[in-house]
């Protein structure tokens, strides 16, 4: 059994000791003034990291709950939805929309590629009355970054709202909601926000709120209108995940100390080092337009065997591919609570694991050395 464990997965990600200690404090009651002060601090901090003047709603759920809430709060029963399907999470937009009987228009993108804005422009032209264009900022099943800023320009002057799943992107790469013109921005706690799973966050533009006010799909626990009315008074409508919100307040303090520019620069540096290491080892990247959150790599052996070996023998937790990519790729996460030497550990484990599985194309240390050169620069 490994002596230590390193969580290098794209969600959940490691929780810092500082945040864990904040969550370990005695729980206040969720209707008490002490909790309302914490909640108020979180509400302001979330606006800051979302880059918006709009309210950011907090709900107790996974990121998928935020995706579902976005559609049920925005759409009427006869609405059309356009969605980009370039991976497992893009596929999920279509599954949610279909579950509520919405008419869907799929933009299918090969795995590992970002959507071409020209395809989106055509889809918007073909379905000009679509309520929403749904897309991922980072499709974490493939590691690609979709061109959100360009897509926002396409929807800015239309009636269609741009709905962005930023679960594996917000806090790792710039997504200034108001500046870019994103209509709905969604994320969750267990990625770059360095918390355990259990919280989701959603913000909507005035354009999106005009749709929310007239939507007629069934909604109860995730009714954004009722939630907004309550959260404006620094209270959650239902019993919230109190300890996670206490941790969120600490995360937001920490990120303010680091500054967003430094946060984004750190993620970019880690991503460049991971990719330089893989390429130095003779491996190729799977994502054509890689996100700052995750590095996806074509694996020269069965990636499921590599992931199992690294986890069970070395204590280094990576993840493999899904569906058609299963056994073919592995993913190195670097979003949230990661630093330079976490990447060095992951690269060293991959070098050793590939050699143990019969693939050693380069001398030991080749990938580690390439990563260290990036960090030294």
Residue pairs with C-beta under 8 A, 6 or more apart in sequence:
2 312
2 313
2 314
2 315
3 315
4 315
5 315
5 316
5 317
6 315
6 316
6 317
6 342
6 345
6 346
6 349
7 13
7 14
7 317
8 316
8 317
8 318
8 332
8 333
8 338
8 342
8 346
9 317
9 318
9 319
9 331
9 333
10 140
10 168
10 191
10 293
10 294
10 319
10 331
10 333
10 335
11 140
11 167
11 168
11 188
11 190
11 191
11 197
11 333
12 190
12 191
12 196
12 197
13 190
13 191
13 192
13 194
13 333
13 335
13 336
13 337
13 338
14 194
14 336
14 337
14 338
15 194
15 195
15 196
15 247
15 337
16 194
16 254
16 337
18 250
18 254
19 194
19 195
19 247
19 250
19 251
19 254
20 247
22 246
22 247
22 249
22 250
23 196
23 243
23 244
23 246
23 247
24 243
25 246
27 242
27 243
28 34
28 35
28 38
28 242
29 35
30 235
30 236
30 239
30 240
30 242
31 235
35 242
35 245
36 233
36 234
36 235
37 234
38 245
38 246
38 249
39 58
39 231
39 234
39 235
39 236
39 240
39 245
40 234
41 249
41 252
42 58
42 245
42 248
42 249
42 252
43 55
43 56
43 58
43 231
43 234
45 248
45 249
45 252
45 253
45 255
45 256
46 56
46 58
46 201
46 203
46 252
47 53
47 54
47 55
47 56
47 203
48 252
48 256
49 170
49 171
49 252
49 255
49 260
50 56
50 170
50 175
50 177
50 185
50 201
50 203
51 175
51 176
51 177
51 178
51 179
52 177
52 178
52 185
52 203
52 205
53 178
54 177
54 178
54 203
54 204
54 205
54 206
55 203
55 228
55 231
55 232
56 201
56 202
56 203
57 201
57 202
57 203
57 224
57 227
57 228
57 231
58 199
58 200
58 201
58 231
58 236
58 240
58 245
59 65
59 66
59 69
59 199
59 200
59 201
59 202
59 222
59 227
60 198
60 199
60 200
60 236
60 238
60 239
60 240
60 241
60 244
61 69
61 198
61 199
61 200
61 222
62 188
62 197
62 198
62 200
63 165
63 167
63 186
63 187
63 188
63 200
64 92
64 96
65 200
65 222
66 165
66 167
66 186
66 187
66 188
66 200
66 201
66 202
67 92
67 93
67 96
67 134
67 165
67 186
68 96
68 222
69 200
69 202
69 219
69 222
69 224
70 132
70 134
70 163
70 184
70 186
70 202
71 81
71 93
71 96
71 97
71 100
71 102
71 132
71 134
71 163
71 217
72 100
72 215
72 217
72 218
72 219
72 222
73 204
73 212
73 215
73 217
73 219
73 222
73 223
73 224
73 225
74 131
74 132
74 161
74 163
74 184
74 204
74 208
74 211
74 212
74 215
75 81
75 97
75 100
75 102
75 131
75 132
75 211
75 215
75 217
76 131
76 214
76 215
76 216
76 217
77 101
77 102
77 216
77 217
78 103
79 102
79 103
79 130
79 131
79 132
80 102
80 103
80 104
80 105
80 127
80 129
80 130
80 131
81 93
81 97
81 102
81 103
81 104
81 105
81 130
81 131
81 132
81 134
82 104
82 105
82 106
82 107
82 120
82 123
82 124
82 127
82 130
82 132
82 133
82 134
82 160
83 90
83 93
83 94
83 97
83 104
83 105
83 106
83 107
83 133
83 134
83 135
84 90
84 93
84 107
84 109
84 115
84 120
84 133
84 134
84 135
84 136
84 146
85 91
85 93
85 94
85 106
85 107
85 108
85 109
86 108
86 109
86 110
86 111
86 113
86 114
86 115
86 136
86 139
86 142
86 144
86 146
87 111
87 136
87 139
87 140
87 141
87 142
87 144
87 322
88 139
88 141
88 322
88 323
89 136
89 139
89 140
89 141
89 165
89 167
90 109
90 135
90 136
90 139
93 134
93 135
93 165
94 104
94 106
97 104
97 134
98 104
100 217
105 123
105 126
105 127
105 130
107 115
107 119
107 120
107 123
109 115
109 116
109 119
111 141
111 142
111 286
111 324
111 325
112 142
112 143
112 144
112 286
112 287
112 288
112 296
113 144
113 288
113 289
114 144
114 145
114 146
114 147
114 288
114 289
115 135
115 146
115 147
115 151
117 147
117 150
117 151
117 154
120 133
120 151
120 154
121 154
123 130
123 133
124 130
124 133
124 154
124 155
124 158
124 160
128 158
128 159
128 160
129 159
130 160
131 160
131 161
131 211
132 160
132 161
132 162
132 163
132 184
133 151
133 154
133 155
133 160
133 161
133 162
133 163
134 163
134 165
135 146
135 148
135 151
135 162
135 163
135 164
135 165
136 146
136 164
136 165
136 166
136 167
136 168
136 169
137 145
137 146
137 148
137 164
137 165
137 166
137 168
137 169
137 170
137 173
137 175
137 291
138 144
138 145
138 146
138 166
138 168
138 169
138 172
138 173
138 291
138 292
138 293
138 294
139 146
139 291
140 167
140 168
140 291
140 293
140 294
140 331
141 321
141 322
141 325
142 286
142 287
142 296
142 325
143 286
143 287
143 290
143 291
143 293
143 294
143 295
143 296
143 331
144 287
144 288
144 289
144 290
144 291
145 169
145 173
145 287
145 289
145 290
145 291
145 292
146 289
147 289
148 162
148 164
148 175
148 180
148 182
149 180
151 162
152 162
152 180
152 181
152 182
153 181
155 161
155 162
155 181
155 183
156 181
161 183
161 184
161 205
161 207
161 208
161 211
162 181
162 182
162 183
162 184
163 183
163 184
163 186
163 208
164 175
164 182
164 184
164 185
164 186
165 186
166 175
166 185
166 186
166 187
167 186
167 187
167 188
167 191
168 191
168 192
168 291
168 293
168 294
168 335
169 175
169 187
169 192
169 291
169 292
169 293
170 185
170 187
170 191
170 192
170 193
171 187
171 191
171 192
171 193
171 255
171 263
171 335
171 336
172 191
172 192
172 263
172 264
172 267
172 291
172 292
172 293
172 335
172 336
173 264
173 267
173 291
173 292
173 293
174 260
174 264
175 182
175 185
177 185
177 203
177 205
178 205
181 205
182 205
183 204
183 205
183 207
183 208
184 202
184 203
184 204
184 205
184 208
185 202
185 203
186 200
186 201
186 202
187 193
187 200
187 201
188 197
188 199
188 200
188 201
189 195
189 196
189 197
189 198
189 199
189 200
189 201
189 244
189 248
190 196
190 197
190 198
191 293
191 335
191 336
192 267
192 293
192 335
192 336
193 248
193 251
193 336
194 251
194 254
194 336
194 337
195 244
195 247
195 248
195 251
196 244
196 247
198 241
198 244
199 241
199 244
199 245
199 248
202 224
204 212
204 224
212 224
212 225
213 225
221 238
226 237
227 236
227 237
230 236
230 237
231 237
255 263
258 266
264 292
266 339
267 292
267 293
267 334
267 335
268 292
269 340
269 374
269 375
270 292
270 334
270 338
270 339
270 340
270 342
270 343
271 290
271 291
271 292
271 293
271 295
271 334
272 374
273 340
273 343
273 370
273 371
273 372
273 374
273 375
274 295
274 332
274 334
274 343
274 346
274 347
274 371
275 285
275 290
275 295
276 370
276 371
276 373
276 374
277 343
277 347
277 367
277 368
277 370
277 371
278 284
278 285
278 295
278 297
278 347
278 350
278 367
279 285
279 370
280 362
280 366
280 367
280 369
280 370
281 350
281 351
281 354
281 361
281 362
281 366
281 367
281 370
282 361
282 362
283 297
283 298
283 299
283 300
284 297
284 298
285 295
285 296
285 297
285 298
286 296
286 297
286 298
286 325
286 329
287 294
287 295
287 296
290 296
292 334
292 335
293 333
293 334
293 335
294 331
294 332
294 333
294 334
294 335
295 331
295 332
295 334
296 321
296 329
296 330
296 331
296 332
297 329
297 330
297 331
297 332
298 328
298 329
299 306
299 320
299 327
299 328
299 329
299 330
300 354
300 359
300 361
301 354
301 357
301 358
301 359
302 327
302 357
303 320
303 321
303 326
303 327
303 328
303 329
303 330
304 320
304 326
304 327
305 357
306 318
306 320
306 330
306 350
306 353
306 354
306 357
307 318
307 319
307 320
307 330
309 353
309 356
309 357
310 316
310 317
310 318
310 349
310 350
310 353
311 317
311 318
313 353
314 349
314 352
314 353
316 345
316 346
316 349
318 330
318 331
318 332
318 333
318 346
318 350
319 330
319 331
319 333
320 326
320 327
320 329
320 330
320 331
321 327
321 328
321 329
321 330
321 331
330 350
332 343
332 346
332 350
334 342
334 343
340 371
340 375
343 371
344 368
344 371
344 372
347 367
347 368
347 371
348 367
348 368
350 367
351 364
351 365
351 366
351 367
351 368
352 364
354 360
355 364
